Structures are given as C-alpha cells and as structure tokens.
Amino acid sequence: HTFYIIITANMSRFSDNWLLDKVMFDYVQGGSCACCGFPHLFAPGGLEGLINAMSDLETDSKTHEINAAKASPWPEDMRDQIWGDRLLLRFKMKKEMKVYRAFLEEVVKDDAASKNIVTNNDDETNVAIQDAIPILHHFCTTQLSPHELGQIFQLQRSGLTEILKSKYKITSAYAIVFCAVVEQLSNFNHTGYGVDAPPCCNSGVDDEEELFETVLNYSSRGQGFNLVVAENIIEEDCEEEWKVNQETLGIFLKRMISLAGPTLLERAAKAADDDDNNDDSSNDGAENGDGQTNSSNNKPSFRSDRRVARLMIARYWADRLIEKYRSVQGEGVDNQSST
C-alpha cells in the first residue's frame, strides 16, 4: 500500500491532523519495527481495555478516545501497539513519583537537622514537601552561579526520544508517535492551540503544570527546550552580568513539587453533580484540535501526549538539579570531615 500526506488549506503544519498523517507515513516507511509492539500485554478488553486502564492513569476522556481510535486511519495492529505503549510509559512514570517525594523529604529533613530543629519528620506522612521550595531556591541562588543554573535547564529535542528509548525501553509504533509529538511541541507556537494543561481545580490557586507550560521555551539555536532561569544583563558601559530570573525559577520548583504526585497528570475538575462513573459524560476532558472539549469530534487528540512530553522534560531537569544538589552537599560533608 502507498500512503500520501496531503497538506490542505485547513490542515496547518504541526496540527494534530498533520501529526496523525506524519505518524502513518513514517510507520509505513519503516520508521518502526512492526514486530516490536506490545504482544506480552495482557488486555482481555482489547483496545477498550487498554484505554480504560489508561483512564486510571489520569489520561483524557476514555469514551472520546475509544471512538477516535476506532475512527483512526491507522491499521489495527499499529493502533493497539500505540495504546499499549502509552499505557506502559505512564505506568512506569507513575511508579517513579516516589523517587521525587523521597528527595524532597530528604531536603526538608536535612535542612531541619542542619538548624537543630526538632520535628516529627521521622514519619513520612508528616513531611511537608512544599517546604523544600525555599530551601532549593536558596541552594540554586547561593550555591550555583546564574550561568551554572541556566545550563541545567536545557534539553535537546533528540534527548527526549532517547529517554523514551533508553530509559523506558519503548521502540515500537508509539516511539514514532512520540517523535512526531516532540516535533510538534518544538513548533507549538505555530499550531494556534491553547494551553494543554487542564483548568486549575481550585479557583485562585496557581496550577503548576500550566505555569510550567507557559514558561517552557524552544530554541533551534543550540539550547533546544529551555527555561530562562538566568538572564545575561548587559547595560551600557557595563560588563555583562548574569542574573537569576526569580519568577521562572519559582515556577519550576513548584512544578518539581508536583512531580511527587499524588497523580501523574491532573484532570480537569468535573461539575459537582457529575456522576464519576458515567463514562459518557461530556465533561470528562475530551479535546479537539484547539484544546476545547468536544465529544462529537472523533479525531485522535495528542494533547495528553504533549503533556507527557512536557512532564518528561520537567523530570529531566529535576533529575539534573537533584544530581547537582547532592554533589554540592556531598562536597560540603567532605570538607567538614577533612577539617
């Protein structure tokens, strides 16, 4: 079979329709091994079983996605591979949330110990991980130079697909989807879509995911995905000077706290009179191309895949900050023991 990608006037480049056709084209061109799917996944419910299972991992509306998947032009085996690996990826990522909670608890406890503060933090349930924000902020602004801090928050586009392949061992059809999603994400300002993060559940409370999404940048000139946490200030008749962008750093640290859970991806709040067990509710978060809910639009949405990709970026930077924090703390301990 021969497949052609036809770009029409209403199919703007980097839209979800573009992504849908690009994945199909790349798949049939041999971009993925068709035998490297997910045959070992036990899913007695078939495609619907996979999507229903995904719903437990804070994904989009399952009813919408089931209908959209059935209407998809993708071959059935390819479609099932994609959903199987979507489930696998989020399952693995959800299991990793405890790593971030453990680190944040470690930061709070170590800070209390260094100040000889008696706490009840031996019990994990009593550790307020939000207290790690000012501690880590102080570390970033006093133990690291602004230039060093800025170097942490960079990630090349190819780095994301490498994480999917090497860390999560996903190389089947979903790898092609993810690669196209990353390309779309790097050109997100051309799509005309709104913010992917769902509306914040509590009025007046900042939503960490949405704020992170709004400050996330992409540069094709070397930095790739990046956060402007440090700015090079050059004033007239003065030498260049790097300064920390306090607001952006604060947004990332709040996002870092949310990496500890309790959910992988937040879902939009339902109305109070909604039935949580009603899968056909029109308020359950299905998206169309512009990011609005529309249960009548049977087109696959890649909004949740973009959210996962941004989550992966945030985790990568959190891992680098954790590594830097422990490295500096270790040097401090070594210096004390030597004296």
TORROMAR-190112 format. One record per atom (N, C-alpha, C): y, x, z; residue in one letter. Coordinates in steps of 0.02 Angstrom, whole numbers, plus 50000, padded with zeros to 5 digits. Each point is the difference from the previous one (the first is absolute). Layout:
# TORROMAR-190112
YXZa/...
//
This chain:
# TORROMAR-190112
499405004350000h/500604995750000h/500625004450000h/500514997749967t/500635003549998t/500534995850034t/500375003250045f/500524996550036f/500675003049982f/500504995749995y/500675002349983y/500484997750054y/500485004350015i/500544998050046i/500594997949958i/500204993850007i/500564997349962i/500574998850048i/500545003549992i/500594999250041i/500464995049966i/500064994150029t/500434994949972t/500675000050035t/500454995749975a/500685000050027a/500004997950074a/499524995750019n/499994997750070n/499525004150043n/499735005449973m/499565004350040m/500355006750009m/500445000350049s/500375006150012s/499545005550024s/500185006049983r/499595005750021r/500015000650076r/499435001850027f/499885000950071f/499954993450038f/499994994349967s/499884993750034s/499264999350016s/499814994750035d/499294998950016d/499604998649937d/500304996749950n/499654998849937n/499875006649964n/500495004450002w/499905006749971w/499435003550035w/499994999750066l/499495003450039l/499314997249984l/499964993449994l/499364996849984l/499725002749934l/500415000449949d/499765002349935d/499875007650000d/500415003750036k/499905007350003k/499335001650031k/499824996550053v/499365001350033v/499434998549952v/500054994549964m/499474998249952m/499945005349946m/500565002349976f/500005005149947f/499705006650026f/500235002250058d/499755006350028d/499254999550015d/499784994350023y/499304999150018y/499555000849939y/500184996649945v/499575000349941v/500065006749963v/500535003850016q/500085006649970q/499615005450039q/499644997850051g/499595004850037g/500355003150059g/500534996750025g/500355002750057g/499614999650065g/499454996549999s/499584999550059s/499284999149979s/499545002350041c/499294999349986c/499774993150022c/499754996149954a/499814993150015a/499414999750048a/499635005450008c/499434999950045c/500195002050071c/500645001850010c/500225002350066c/500344994350038c/499734994249995g/500304994250032g/499834999450073g/499784994250019f/499884998650070f/499354996350007f/499445002549970p/499384996350001p/499694999450068p/500195004550048h/499694999850065h/500334995150047h/500544996749977l/500344995250043l/499594993750004l/499834997950061f/499634993850008f/500514994450005f/500064996049949a/500484994549998a/499654993749975a/499664996450044p/499624994249978p/500444994649969p/500655000250015g/500444995049971g/500295002049933g/499785005749973g/500265002449936g/500745001550005g/500364998649945l/500725001449997l/500374996450056l/499844993650010e/500354996250052e/499855002850069e/499395002550009g/499845003250064g/500415006250012g/500115004049947l/500415006050007l/500724998250018l/500284995149965i/500704998150011i/500094996850069i/499514995850020n/500044997050067n/499965005450054n/499585005049989a/499965005550048a/500655003950002a/500325000849942m/500645003649996m/500544996250039m/499954993450002s/500504996050035s/500025001850074s/499445002250026d/499985002150070d/500375006550011d/500155003649946l/500365006350004l/500724999249978l/500294994250014e/500704998649987e/500205000949926e/499594997349955t/500185000449929t/500394993749980t/500104999049936d/500374994349976d/499584993750002d/500284994549979s/499664993650000s/499335000349964s/499464998450036k/499345000649969k/499894994849946k/500254993950011t/499904994849949t/500345001949935t/500615002450005h/500375002249940h/499645005749965h/499765004950039e/499695005849969e/499334998349969e/499634995450030i/499364997949970i/500134996849932i/500494995549997n/500164996749936n/500265004949949n/500435004850023a/500285004949954a/499465004749975a/499545002050043a/499465004549979a/499554996649948a/499864993650010k/499584996449952k/500344999449932k/500664999650001a/500384999449937a/500165006849970a/499815005450033s/500175006749977s/499645001749936s/500325003849955p/499685002249938p/499525005750011p/499965002750061w/499565005650014w/499274997849998w/499565004349977p/499284998550002p/499774998850072p/499474996050007e/499784998150067e/499805006050043e/499645004849969d/499785005850040d/500595004350022d/500505000649956m/500605003750018m/500384996550056m/500064993549993r/500364996050050r/499685000750069r/499344999750002d/499655000350064d/500045007150030d/499995005149957q/500105006950024q/500685000650035q/500524997249967i/500685000550026i/500054996750069i/499734994050005w/500054996550064w/499575003350053w/499425002749980g/499585003550048g/500355006050029g/500335003949958d/500345005950026d/500664998450035d/500314994449982r/500574997750040r/499794998850072r/499434996850007l/499744998550067l/499825006450036l/499665004649966l/499805006350030l/500605004050023l/500515000649959l/500595003950017l/500334997450063l/500104993550003r/500364997250057r/499565000250063r/499354999349991f/499555000650057f/500065007050031f/500005005149957k/500055006950024k/500695001350031k/500524997449969m/500675001150026m/500104996450067m/499704994350007k/500074996350063k/499675003850057k/499455003349985k/499655003850052k/500415006050023k/500475002349959e/500405005850016e/500604998550044e/500154993650012m/500594998250039m/499975003050071m/499395000650027k/499935002650067k/500235007350006k/499985003649944v/500235007050000v/500755000450016v/500384995549970y/500735000050011y/500174997550070y/499634995050024r/500124997750069r/499855005650050r/499455003649989a/499825005550045a/500555005350002a/500275001749941f/500535005149998f/500624997650037f/500224993849988l/500604997450031l/499924999650076l/499414998150023e/499875000050071e/500035007150029e/499745004749962e/500035007150020e/500725002350008e/500434998149953v/500705002050003v/500344997350062v/499884993650015v/500324996850058v/499745003150065v/499355001150004k/499715002950061k/500235007250011k/500025004049947d/500225006950006d/500725000450022d/500424995549974d/500705000050018d/500084998350074d/499624995050023a/500034998150071a/499765005750044a/499475003449979a/499735005550039a/500505005850004a/500355001449945s/500485005549999s/500604998750046s/500134993650013k/500564998250043k/499774998150071k/499355001050013n/499714998450065n/500114992750020n/499944995849949i/500074992850012i/499314997050013i/499934996550055v/499364996850016v/499974993349965v/499474999049959t/499934993849963t/499294997350008t/499894994149974n/499334997149998n/499685000949932n/500225005149964n/499785000849931n/499305002749992n/499645000850056d/499295001749993d/499614994349969d/500274994050011d/499704994149969d/500334999049933d/499615000449945e/500284999749933e/500394993749988e/499814994550032t/500344993749987t/500715000050027t/500165004850044n/500665000250030n/500485004749964n/499765003449949v/500435004849965v/500444996349950v/500655000550009a/500474996949953a/500155005049945a/499654999349944i/500075005049947i/500695000049968i/500384994550010q/500694999949974q/500435005450033q/499795002150060d/500375005350036d/499965006749964d/499545000549952a/499935006249962a/500585001049951a/500354994649982i/500535000549950i/500555004950021i/500324999150058p/500535004950019p/499725007050011p/499385000450023i/499705006750012i/499925003649933i/499714996649951l/499905003149934l/500675001249965l/500484995450011h/500665001049971h/500325006450027h/499935001050065h/500285006150031h/499645006249973h/499354999449991f/499625005749972f/500245001649929f/500084995049959c/500205001049930c/500695003149993c/500444998150046t/500705002349994t/500155006350039t/499545002250044t/500135006050039t/499515005649986t/499384998349984q/499495005049988q/499925001849926q/500264995849957l/499975001249928l/500705000349971l/500105004349952s/500645000049965s/500024994149952s/500604997649982p/500034994549952p/499635001449935p/500035006349978h/499655001749938h/499254999650009h/499745002550057e/499294999450014e/499784992750004e/500424996050031l/499854992950007l/499964996649932l/500475001749956g/500004997149934g/499395001949959g/499745006050011q/499425002349963q/499374995950018q/499994997150059i/499424996150021i/499944993649958i/500574997049985f/499994993449970f/500045000249923f/499525003449971q/499935000449927q/499264999349982q/499874996549946l/499314999149977l/500004998949925l/499665004349963q/499954999249928q/499574993949983q/500144997149943r/499634994049978r/499265001449996r/499815005849974s/499305001849993s/499665000750068s/500415001450052g/499725000850067g/499694993750026g/500284994249981l/499724993650023l/499324998749971l/499925001049935t/499354998949969t/499495005150025t/500235005950017e/499545005150028e/499754997950069e/500444996950039i/499794997550066i/499474994649992i/500104995549952l/499514994749988l/499335003049981l/500015005249960k/499385003049975k/499665004450053k/500385004450031s/499705005050044s/499894997450071s/500474996250026k/499954997650069k/499584993750006k/500104995449953y/499664993550005y/499414999349951y/499895005249959k/499425000349955k/499964994049953k/500564997849974i/500024994449953i/500185002649931i/499534999549953t/500105002649933t/499814995049946t/499864993850018s/499784995149951s/500594996549968s/499904993949977a/500524996449964a/500634999150041a/499934999350066y/500604999250041y/500445006249999y/499705005849988a/500405006149994a/500494999449942a/499784996749946i/500444999049942i/500564995250019i/499824994650035v/500514995250024v/500515003650044v/499755003950047f/500445003450047f/500465004949965f/499745003649951c/500415004749962c/500574996449964c/499844994149971a/500524996149966a/500504997150050a/499764998150058v/500444997350052v/500495005550023v/499755006150008v/500445005550020v/500535001349947v/499814999749937e/500495000849946e/500514994450002e/499764993850012q/500464994450006q/500475001050060q/499735002550055l/500395001050060l/500555005249989l/499845005149961s/500505005249987s/500554997549953s/499884994449968n/500504997049955n/500194992950024n/499944999050065f/500074993250027f/500694997049987f/500505004249997n/500684997449988n/500084997149931n/499525001449954h/500034997249933h/499654993349994h/499634998050051t/499604993849996t/500414993750012t/500555000650037g/500394994250018g/499694996050056g/499475002550031y/499684996450056y/500405001050064y/499914995350045g/500315000650066g/499585004250046g/500164999750064v/499635003850050v/499294997350006v/499515004550002d/499304997950005d/499804998050070d/500305003050050a/499824998450069a/500154992750014a/499574996650039p/500114992950015p/500604999150045p/500294994050003p/500564998850046p/499795001450071p/500475002750039c/499855001750069c/499834993750039c/499505000550042c/499754994250037c/500514997650052c/500385004550030n/500464998150053n/500725000949977n/500374994650000s/500695000249977s/500415004850043s/500385004249966g/500435004850036g/499665006450019g/499355000649985v/499635006150016v/499885004049937v/500155006350002d/499905004349941d/499265000249981d/499884999849936d/499325000649974d/499905007249976d/499555003650032e/499925007149986e/499795001349928e/499544995849974e/499765001149932e/500564998949949e/500384994750009e/500544998549953e/500545005450001e/500185002250059l/500515005350005l/499765006449967l/499375001750012f/499725006049969f/500014999449924f/499824994149976e/499994999049927e/500695000949970e/500524997850035t/500675000449972t/500285007149999t/499755004550043v/500265006950001v/499545004849963v/499424997649977l/499545004349963l/500285001349931l/500045006349980n/500275001949935n/499475003549958n/500145000349935y/499585004049956y/500445004149954y/499845006449995s/500375004549956s/499505003749956s/500124999849935s/499565003649954s/500185007449995s/500505002250037r/500255006949996r/499725004450055r/499374999050016g/499675004650047g/499814997050066g/500414995550028q/499864997450066q/499464994750000q/499954996249945g/499534994449999g/500254994550047g/499534996850036f/500204995250050f/500335003850058f/500544997350026n/500365003750052n/500434995350043n/500185002450058l/500494996850044l/500585004950008l/500604997449997v/500585004350010v/500145000350075v/499615003950036v/500105000850072v/500475005850014v/500135004149950a/500475005650008a/500435000449937a/500655000750011e/500475000249945e/500385006650000e/500115002549941n/500375006249992n/500744998349992n/500385001350053i/500714998350000i/500415006149978i/500354999249944i/500425005549975i/500724997549998i/500415002750043e/500704998150002e/500425005649968e/500594998249980e/500445004849966e/500155005950046e/499955006049973d/500145006250036d/499525001150060d/499424996849998c/499525000850054c/499325001849971c/499615003450040e/499325001549979e/499574993650004e/499474999949960e/499574994250002e/499684999350069e/499884993850019e/499724998750066e/499534994049995e/499405000850028w/499514994650001w/500094995950064w/500004993549992k/500064995550058k/499454994749996k/499764997950059v/499484995050004v/500304993149990v/499674996049958n/500194993049991n/499664996150056n/500374998550052q/499714996950060q/499704993249986q/500324996249957e/499764993249986e/499325000149965e/499945004249948t/499385000449963t/499445002750044t/500145005050040l/499505002750045l/499764994750049l/500474996150026g/499824994750046g/499564994749968g/500144998449937i/499594995149964i/499295002549992i/499935006449983f/499325002649992f/499635000150067f/500325001950054l/499665000350064l/499774993150023l/500394994949984k/499784993150015k/499404998249957k/500015002149937r/499424998849956r/499395003750027r/500115005950027m/499445003950027m/499684996450059m/500394996750041i/499734996150056i/499554994449973i/500214996849946s/499624994449973s/499335002349969s/499945006549985l/499375002549973l/499434999450050l/500164999250063a/499494999550053a/499714992950005a/500254995449959g/499724993350001g/500454995250040g/499744994050014p/499304998149997p/499734998049931p/500454999049951t/499784998049934t/500155005549950t/499625000149946l/500115004949947l/500624998249960l/500024993849976l/500584997449964l/500194993350031l/500644999450017e/500234993750029e/499984994549949e/499884993950023r/500034994249957r/500594995850018r/500274996449951a/500564995550013a/499784994550047a/500444998150045a/499834994850049a/499944993349965a/499504996150022k/499924993249974k/500444995350040k/500134994349971a/500364994850036a/499594997850060a/500334997550051a/499664998350062a/499474994749990a/500114995449952d/499534994549991d/499475001649947d/499985006349976d/499495001949952d/499325000550035d/499474998549963d/499335000750025d/499755006949981d/499875004250050d/499805006949986d/499345000349963d/499614994950003n/499355000049967n/500024996949930n/500604998049979n/500074996849935n/500155005349947n/499495001949962d/500095005449951d/500414997849940d/500114993549993d/500364997549942d/500744999150014d/500225002050059s/500704999250017s/500445003949952s/500564997049981s/500465003349953s/500445004950036s/499935000650066n/500425004550039n/499655006450020n/499445001549966d/499595005550025d/500155006649967d/500555000649963g/500235006549979g/499815002249931g/499794995449955a/499855002049932a/500655001849964a/499975005149958e/500615002249967e/499954999449925e/500574998749970n/500035000649927n/500395006349984n/500195000949938g/500295006349979g/500635002050035g/500414995150023d/500635001950031d/499965000250075d/499384999750026g/499925000850072g/500064993550038g/500084994349966q/500054993750034q/499324996650001q/499904995550047t/499364996550004t/499964994749946t/499424999549970n/499884995149947n/499264999349989n/499704994950029s/499284999249996s/499774997849931s/500464998049957s/499804997849933s/499975005749950s/500225005950020n/500015005749954n/499345003850006n/499554999149952n/499355003250003n/500025006849965n/500465004150019k/500035006949975k/499905004750059k/499575005149992p/499905004750055p/500675003150021p/500095000450065s/500595003350028s/499805006750029s/500415005149989f/499865006750026f/500465001750057f/500304994850028r/500465001050056r/499655003250060r/499414997550017s/499655002950058s/499775007149986s/499845001649937d/499815006849983d/500605004750007d/500594997749982r/500605004150010r/500135001150074r/499884994850040r/500105000750072r/499515005150029r/499394999949976v/499515004950024v/500215007149980v/500265000749938a/500225006649977a/500575002550043a/500484995750017r/500565002150044r/499745001650070r/499514996250023l/499695001550064l/499685006950000l/499685001649944m/499675006549994m/500535005650001m/500584998849969i/500545004850001i/500245001150072i/500124994550036a/500235000450069a/499505003850043a/499364998849989r/499495003550039r/499985007549984r/500095001749937y/500015007049981y/500565003750036y/500594996950001w/500575003250034w/499905000150075w/499704994750027a/499855000050072a/499515005650017a/499505001049957d/499525005450012d/500345006850000d/500475000949955r/500365006549997r/500445001050061r/500314994650024l/500425000550060l/499565001350061l/499424996850004i/499545001250055i/499785007350000i/499835002549942e/499795007149994e/500565004750023e/500614998549979k/500575004350019k/500134999550075k/499954994050028y/500124998950071y/499505004050042y/499374999449982r/499485003550038r/500045007649992r/500225002149941s/500085007249988s/500555002850045s/500574996650003v/500565002350041v/499824999650074v/499684994550020q/499814999250070q/499505005550021q/499545001649954g/499525005350014g/500335006750008g/500515001449959e/500365006350007e/500365000350067e/500264994350022g/500344999850064g/499535001550057g/499394997449997v/499505001250052v/499815007450000v/499915002949941d/499815007149994d/500555004550029d/500624998149987n/500565004150026n/500044999750076n/499864994150028q/500014999450072q/499455003950033q/499404999949970s/499435003550029s/500095007649995s/500375002349949s/500105007249991s/500515002850050s/500434995550025t/500505002250049t/499734999350071t/
//
